[in-house]
Amino acid sequence: MVYLDNNATTPLDPAVIDKMTWFLKEHFGNPSSLYPIGRQVKEMINEAREHVAIALGANKSEIYFTGSGTESDNQAILGVLDAVPDKREFVTSAIEHPAVQETALYLEKKGYKITYVPVDRDGLIDLDVLRDAVTPQTALISIMFASNEIGTIQPIEEVVRIAQDKGVLVHTDAVQAFGKIDFRIERLGVDLLSVSSHKIYGPKGVGALFVRKGTALLPFLHGGHQERGLRPGTENSIGIVGFGEAARILPEKFEADQARIRHLADRLKRGIETKIPKVHLNGHPERRIKSTLNYSFLGLEAEAVLLSLATKEIYVSTGSACSSESEDVSHVLLAIGLRPEIARSTVRMSLGRFNTDQDIDIVLKELPDIVEKLRRISAFHPEDD
């Protein structure tokens, strides 16, 4: 099996499996209980919180566990807007993850003014439009750190400077950046930041939200005191412990991981562009996560490429895992100016910690033949864009 869909989810690291297995065997207490077996679990949750905080360059007291990156995004946006009800404007980008995009659409129905900052053909936001969009009524700016579909990295520090000049809070969805970009929250300067466990070789069903000390934020879920009153409900202890272990080993493996993944991604990129005609790389050529390769195979339907690769046990995607069941064309690809027929020809390959040179060899052996055969029987003709 060749797995090239690490942006959708990553396999569990063996160290995470070991930690979670041990925890399941040894600990079952409710962390809200006052007796020892509950307090032990509470201590392990706080230990995991510290590991996540260290990996992000934050204080432990600023990290709140959630059920996912999507929940973290919702909590950040809705929590800020509820905390400042007199401000009814929200600024975001045209290429956000559905967790932010759908929340913006929800707010629009509630009467909020939403500004969607456009991007250029490489997926970079227009900072001039962003600057002009911020008014005294703006409560929050939310700009994704790195695109889950095309890998483009946004100038978050410049966004923060614009926001601070106007006294506006900034949230960034860093789910795809965490573990792939060497950043520290203090340097970024954001007020809120979302991450997810299953993008860094931890378990699914657990995320975290960084909330800078002093940031006004109200919960959007109600019913308990957990996570210091921000996220009620009995904690997903096993998930949090796994997330903590994934975050603990992240700094140890970061440099070696990234060097090897860049090498593999460069090999795959060179091979595709050498062996396959009429392909187009989407996203910024340099300012992007190198492990994300988003290609339009002109003249083809992406689903045909994906399914043909799957028969060879090579697994890729056609875009965001959160919208892959929809037949709609990717809003990200349309926002960077691709025509719908070109957007529908686009396949995303994303590499991770456990990919090997042999994986790349297999893909470069199978993919050119698949594309050639599909184009031979296609009703469409490849065309440049």
N, C-alpha and C positions, 0 to 999 in steps of 0.2 A: 504493500500500500504506500502511495505517495500522497501525503496530506499537505496541501498548499492553500489552506483556508484558515490560517491562524488569526486573521482579523475577526473572523466569526467567533472562534473559540480556540483555546490552546489545550493540548493534552495536560493532564496533571503531571507535575514533576514527581519523580519517585520519592523525594524527601517529603513532599506534601502528603502523598499516599501513606507513608509510614507514620507521619504525625497524626493524621486523621484516624488511621486504624488504631493506633495506641489510645487516642482520646475516646473513641467509641467503646473500646474494651474497658477503660478505666474510669470514665466519668459520665455521669448521667444527670447530675444535680441541676436544679433550676438556679441560674445565677442570681435571681432575685431573693432566694432563700437566705435566711440569716445563719443557718447552721453550717458546719464546716464543708460538707460536700457541695453545697451551693456556693459558698465563698470561694472554694478552690476553682470552680468554673469561672466565677467572676474575675478572679485574678488572671486566669488564662486569657479571657477576653481582653482585659486591659494590657496584658503582655502583647497580644496580637495588635492592639491599637498602637502600642509603642513602635512595633516593627513597621507598621504602615506609615506612621508619622516620620520615622527615621528615613524610610525610602523616599518620602516626598519632601523631606526637609521642612517639616512642620513640627508644632508642639503637639504632644499627645492629647492635650485638652481640646484641640481644634479638630479632632477626627471623630466622626460619627459613623457608625456602621448602618447600612441600609440593606435592602433586598437585592439591589442591582444598580448598575450605572444609570439605567432609566429612572429608577426611583430617586437616585441622587440628583439627577437633572431636574426632575419635577419638584423635589423638595427645595432645591436652591431657588428656582424661578418663582414657584407659587409662594414659598415661604417669605421671600423678600417682598413680593407685591402685596401680600396680606399684611406685612409689617408696616407698609407705607401706603395706606389706602387712598391718600390724597394724590398720589402720583399714578397716572393711568397710561404710561407709555413704556414700551419694551422694545429694545433694539437687538436684533440678531442677524445672522447671515442667511444667504439664499441656499447654503449647502449644508445646513446642520443635520445631524442625526435625527431620525424620527422622534426620539425622546424629547428633543427640543422643538423640532418643527411642529409636531402635533400639539405640544403644549401651547405654542404660539397661536395655532389655529383655534384652540379652545379659548384662549384669552381674547382673541378677536371676537368670538361669539359673545363674550361677556362684556364687550364694549371697550376693550383696551385698544389703543392705537399701536399697531405693530409695524416696525420698519425692518424690511429685509434688505440688508446691505448686499449689493451685487458683487460678483467676483469676476476676474478676468479669465482668459482662456486657460490659464495655468491653475486657476482655483484660488487665487489670492484675493482677499477682500479689498474693496476700495476704501482706503482710510479717509479720503476727503468726504465721501458720502457718509461714512460713519460719523465723522466730526460734525457735519451739518445736521445729522439726524438727532443728535443729543440736544434736548431742550430742558428747561427747568422742571418739566413734568416727567422726565425720564427716570424710572425707578432702577432699571437694571440693563446692562449690556451682557449678552451671552454669545460668545464666539468660540467655536470648537478649536481646540489646540491643533489637532492633526486630523485630516479627513480619513474616515474609515474606508471610503471608497477609492479615492485617488491618492491619498497619502500626503497631500500638500500641507505644509506646516504654516500656520498663521502667525503674524507678528504680534503676539499677545502682549509683549512688553510695551509696544507702541499703542495698542488698544488701551492698556492701563493708563498710560500717560494722558491720552485724550480724555479718558473717563475722570481721572483725578483732577484735571484742570477744571472739569465741570461738576465735580462733586457727585459722581455717579458710581455705583458699585459695579464690579465686573465678575461674572461667572465664566468659567471655561470647562467644557466637556473634554477632559483629558484621558478618556478611556483608552483611546488608541495611542496616545503619547506615552502613557505610563509604561515603563519597561523598555521603551524604544528610543526615547530622547532623554539625554542627561539634563535634567532641570531640577531646580529647587524653587519651592513656592515663594520664598522670600525674594528671590531675584525676579520672579515673574510679577509679583505684586498684586495678584488677583485676590479678591475677597472670598470667593467660593470656587471649589474645584471638585469635579466628579471623577471617580475611578471605579474600576470593577475587577474583581478577583480573577475571573476566568479568562482575562486577557494576559495575565502574567503567570500562567501555569498553576493557578489555584482553582478551587471548585466554583461551579456555577451557583447562582442564587444568593450572592452576597456582594455588596459594593460598599463604597465609603464616600463620604462627603466631607471635604475640608471647609470649615467655616472660620474665617479669621476672627480672632477675639474682638468683641465689641460690635460685630455685625448683627444688625437687627434681623431676626428670622423667626417666623412662627411655624409650628408644625402643621402639616396638612392632613395627618392622620391623628386620631384621638383614641384614648382608651388605656393609657398606662404611663408609667414613669421611666421606662427603659430609655437608654441612650440620653440620659439627663433630660428627659421629657420631650426630646425632639422627635424620637422615632419609637412610638409605643409598640408593644407586642413582645412576647418572649423571644429572646435573641436566638438566632440561628447559630448556636454555639459551635457546632461541628464545622459549619461553613466559615465562621469567623476565625477559628483556630487554623483551618487550612489556608485561609487568606493571609493570616499573620505569618505562617511559615513560608508561603510563596514570597511575601514581601521581605522576610528576613534574608532569604538567600538571593534575592534580586541583586543587591549591590555587589555581592560576591561574584556573581556570574556575568554581570552586565558587560564589562569590557570585552571579555572573551566571546560572549554570545554575539554582540554587535559586530565584532570584527569578522567572525565566521559567517554570520548571516549576510553581511554586506558582500563578502566574497561570493557566496552562493547566488545572491540576487544579481550581482554584476554578471556572473556566468550565464544565468538564465536570460537576462536582458540581452546580452550580446548574442546569445544563441538564437533567440526568437527573431531579433532584428536582422540577423545574417541569413537564417534559413527560411524565413517566411516573408513573402512579399505582401505589400498592401496591409501593413499593420501600423497602428498609431498609438503611442504611449500617451495616456492622459495623466494630467497632474503636472506640477512644476518639475522641470528637468533636474533641478538641483535641490531646491528647498522642499524636500519631501522625505517621508520615511522610506528609506531605501528598500525595506523588506516588502513594500507594497508595490506591485506591478499591475497596472490597470491598462489593458490593451483592447483596442477596437480592431476586430478582424473583419475588415471591410468586405461587404457582400454576404456575410453570414449572419445567422441568428445565434446569439450567445448560448442559448439553451441547447442547441444542437452540438456546439463545441463541448459544453459542460457534460452532457450525457454521453457523448462519444468518449471523452476522457474517462468518465466513470466506469465504462466497460473495461478499461485498462487499469482500474483501481487507482486512478489519479483524480484527486478531489480538489476542485476549485470552486469559485462562485461567480455569480453574475452581478454582485453588488452587496448591499447591506443585508445581513442575515435577518434584520428586523423588518425588511420589506420584500424579501425574496419570493414570498408566496403571492405577492401582488403582481398583476400583469402590467401595471403602470410602468412607464419608462422612468428611469432614475432621475429624480429632480436635480441631483448633483451634476449629472452629465448634461442635462439640458441647460443648467445654469452656467456651465463653462462654454456653452455655444454649440454643442453637438446637435446635429439634426437627429430626430427620433430614430430614423433607420440606422444611423451610425451608433447611437446610444444602445440600440438593441443588439448590436454586434459585440458588445463589450464584456470581457471576462476579467475578473480580478484574481490574481495569484498573490498570496501572502505567506511569507516564510517565517519560520520560528526556530526555537532552540533545538528541536529534534530533527530538523532537516539535514540531509547529507549530500555530498557530491554525487552519490549514486542516484539520489532522487532527481537531481538536475539532469544527469545523463539519461535517465528514463524519459523524462518529459521532453527533452530535446530530440529523442529518438521517435517518440510517438506523436507529438503535437504537429510537426510539419506535415506528416502523412495524413493525419486527420483533417487538417485545414485544406489540404490539396483535394482530398476526396470529397469533402463537403462542398467545396467550391465547384467541383466538376458537376455536381448534381443540383446545385443551387439555381433557383429561378432569378436570383439577383446577380448583378455584376459588380465586382469590387470597383470602388471609385475613390479617388483621393478627396480629402476634405480640408 
